Amino acid sequence: MPTLSAFYGILIQMFWNDHAPPHFHALYAEYEALIDIGTLEVMEGSIPRRALALVLEWAQEHRAELMEDWQLCERNQVPKKIQPLP
């Protein structure tokens, strides 16, 4: 599972050829949440509230890049890295 970005101890990852809807995995310590790219809602799992707020802020800024990476992963191609939060 490629890591697209990392910030404040949070990893953002995607699986190759994953199930719809387009989403990414946010990992923080022992927590994991699947976030829908279109709605930015948690589809499954959970992470602490502060970490989730950071993930959603980051995802809002990079939604187009996340969709581009989703499409690359659907074709089993290497996704592009995305800038972390400053």
N, C-alpha and C positions, 0 to 999 in steps of 0.2 A: 504494500500500500504506500504510494508515494506521499511524502510530506510536502505540502505546498507552501507552508509558512509556519513560523514558530515565533511566539512572543509571550513574555511574562510567564513562562512555564507551560504555555498552551501549544499543542501541536494541532495543525489543521491538515487533514489527510483525505484522500479519495481512493477508492478501490478502482481497479480497472474493470470495465464492463459490469458495473454495479446495477442494481435494480432501480427502477424509476420510483418516485419522481427524482429529478436532479437534486442531489444533496451532498454534504460533506460531513466528515467526522471531526469533532472537536474533542481532543483528549487533554485532560488536566489531572495529574496525579493518578488516582485509581478510578477516576470518573471518565465517562464517555457519553457524548450526545450526538445524535444525527440531526443535522439542521437542513431544512428544506431551503434551497437557494431562492426559489421564487417568493416564498412567504416569510422566510427567516423565522419559521416556527420550529420548535423542537419536535421532531418526529418520533424519537425514541431515546431512552436514556435520560441522563441528567448530569449537569455539572454545577458547582456552586454558583450562586447568584452573581457574585462579582466577576467571576471568570466568564459567565454567560454574557454579561453586559459588554465585556471587552470583545468577545467573539462576535456579537451582533453588531457592535460599532464597526469592527473591522470588515465584516461581511457586507454591510451596507455600502461601504466605500469601494469594495472590490467585487460586487455582484457580477458585473460583465465578465471579469477575468475568471471568476468561478465557473460561469456558464461555459466559457471557452475551454477551460480545463476539463469540465464534465464531458464536453463533446470529444476532446482528445482521448480521454479515458475510455469512452464508449468505443473508440476505434483502436483501443489497445496501444495508443501512442503516449509518449512521455509528456505529462502535463508541465506547464511552465510554473516556475516559482512566482510567488506573489509577495510583494513587500509587506513586512510586518507592521504592526502599530509602532509609532515612534516611542 
